[in-house]
Amino acid sequence: MRAPPPVVDVVDVTRSYRLGGDKDADGAVVHALRGVTFAVQPGEFVSIVGPSGSGKSTLLHLLGALDRPSTGTVAFSGRDVEGLSDAELAVLRNREIGFVFQQFQLLARTPAWQNVALPLVYRGVAVRERRRLATEALAAVGLSHRLGHRPAQLSGGEQQRVAVARALVTEPRLLLADEPTGNLDTVTGSEVMALLRQQGAERGVALVVITHDPEVAAAASRRIRIRDGCIHGEVAA
């Protein structure tokens, strides 16, 4: 039987920007990524670690289908993003990728369950079904008792758990976490990372964590170190 394709496959990818915008012919060119190649398999937990300016943010945008490479290939489940329209990329993000951000990115005046259900709104899911799915997702992260609480009524760790529930409610194939412990204390950050690992393993979701924190990176089954836009080594646990 033929093996399924990687959840995301990055092959010889470069990404360059012109300072002042692409129309500024005199602007200096910044080479953010320089021939990056790696793949993430279903259920795998990968961390991408590197200092500021290493290319992590650029790679994050490519892995999140928020940008396209200058050269090379980024494919999701065998589909090259180069062949997808902007509308198709939006559908890909909604159906196959879950996002967890450092700043939580929750709507301040909206209760937890509605924050979690937001991706389902864009799918056209009916209100009753949205609430059911959001309630189940919040239960999975230990927040059944916080359904109606707004972000200001929640601790930082609880807000990040809501963000994790929101990322998982669409049953994505890829969970992409950008510095998920950056705004949390050490203990709470460890709890959130344990939750991400648990949920990823139970659901068979590929988990990619972008971080500058070596302790967070070390929790992954595979660590990819990036520097100056290039991969400078991989380590398997």
N, C-alpha and C positions, 0 to 999 in steps of 0.2 A: 504494500500500500504506500502510495506517495505521501511523504511528510507534508504537513501544512506549511505554508510560507511563514516567515517571521511576522510578528505583529507589526514591526517597523524595521525596514532594511535601509541603511544609509550606505551608499557606495560612492567613494571618491568625491565627496561633496566639497565644493568651495562656495563661499559667500563673500562677495565684495561690495563695498558701499563707496559712493563718491561723496565726500564732504560737501555740503551745500546742496545736495540732491543730485539725482541722475542727470538732470538737464544742465547742470553746471559743469561745462567741459573743462574748466580750469581748476575744479575742486580736486584735492588730493584723494587718491583711492586708498581705502582701508581694506585690507584682506583679513576679514574676521575669522574665516575658516579656510583651511588649506589642505584639501584632500583627506577628509575624514571618512572612515569606513568602519562600520560595526552593525550588528543586528541584535534585536531583542526578541526572544522567543516567548510564546505563551506561558504565563505563570512565572516568568523570570523576574528577579529583583536586581536591578542595575543602578548603581550610583555613578554620577558624572561629577567629578570634583576638579576644582582648579581655582586659581586666584582671580581677583577682579581683572577684567580685560583679557581673559584667556579665550573667550569665545563661547562661554556657557550660555549667555543670554541669547546669542544668535542661534545656537544649536537648539535651545528651548523653543524658539519660534518655529524652527523647521520641524521639530518633533511634534509640535502642537498643530501643525498644518496651518500656521498663521503666516507663513512666508514660504517662498520657493527658493531652491538653491540657484546660484549663478551657473554652476556646472555640476555634473554628477546627478545621482538619482536618490530620491527619498520615496520609498514605496510603503504603503500601509496595506498589509494583507495581500501583497502582490500588485497593488494598484499604484502606479507612479503618479505623484502629485502633478507632474508636468502635463499630464493629459486630462486633468480635472478642471472644470470651470470654477469660478469663485463660489457659485451657488452649491456646486457639488462638494467643494471643500468645507463649506459651512455645514452641510449635512454630515460629512465625515466627522467633523469636530463634535457635533451633537450626538452622534450615534456610537462612535468608536473610541473617543478620547474623553477622559475625565481630568479636570484640572484642580489642583490644590495650590493655593498661593501663600506666600509669606504674610501678606496683609489681610488674609481671610476673604476679602472681597464680598462681604455680606451686605445686603440692603438694610440700612439702619432702622427703618421704621416697619420692617416686615418680620413677622414671627418666624421661628426656626423652620417650621414645616413648609412655609411658603418659600423661604430661601432655598430649601432643599428641592422643592418641586419646580423651581424656575426653569431648568432645562427641559422639563416635560411640557411646559407651556409652548415652547417652540416646536414641539412635536404635534401639538394639537390634541394632547390627551385631556379628557374631560376632567372637571374639577374633582369629582368624587374619587376617580381613579388616581389622580395626582396626589390627593391627600393620603390615600391608602398606601401608595408606593413610598411617599415621603415618610410616613409614619414607620413603615417597615425599615427604611434606611436609617432613620434616627434610632430605632431600637437596636439595630445592628452595631451602632457605635456607642450604645449605652446612654442614650438621651431621650428615652421614652417619656420622662418626666419634665422635659423642657420644650414640648411641641409648640406651645404658645408664647414662649419667651422671645423677646427681641434681643439683638446682639448686645446692647448695653446692659442687659440683665444677665449676661453670661460671662463667665471667666474667659481668659484667653484660650485656655485649653478646650473649653466647651465650644467656643466659636470655631476653633480649628476642627473639632469633631463634626460640627455642622457642615463645615466646608468639605470634609471627607465624605459625609453622607450625600451631599449634593453631587460630588464627583462620581459616586457609585450608583446613584439612583437610576441612571440610564443603562446600567449593566455594560460599561465600556469594555473594550479589549485592552486598552492601554490607560494606565493611571499615571499622570505626569505631575510630579510635585516639585514646585520651585521654592527652595529654602523653606520647607514646611515647618521647621522648628526655629526659624530666625527670630520670631517675636515671642518665644516662650522660654521659661526658665528651664534649667537642665532636667529636672524631674518630669515636668509636664512634657517637655520635648521628647524624652525617652518614651513616655506613655503614648504619645501621638505616633512615634515611629513604630512602636509595637503594634498599634492599631492598624497602621498601614500595611505592615507585614502580614498580620493576621487576615485582614480582609482580602488582600491580594492573593494569599495562599488559598483561602477558602473558596474564592470565586474564580480562581484560575486567571486572574488579571495580571498582565505584565505591568510591573511597577518600575518607573524610572524617576529617580530623585536627583535633582540638580542641587549641588551644595558646595560650599567652601569649607564646611566643617568636617574634618577627618573622622571624627567619631561617628557622625551620621553616615558618612560614606562607608565606614567599616562594617556597618550593619548589613550591607548588601551582599548577595551571593557573588556578584562580580562588580569590580570597581574599575572605572575608566578614568584615567587622569588626562586632562586636557590643558595645554599651555600654548600660548601664542598661536591659537587656531589649529593646533595639531594634537593628535593623540600621542601621549608620551608614556604609554604602557597600560596594560590591563592586568588585574590581579583577580583570580578566582578564590573564593573562600574555601 
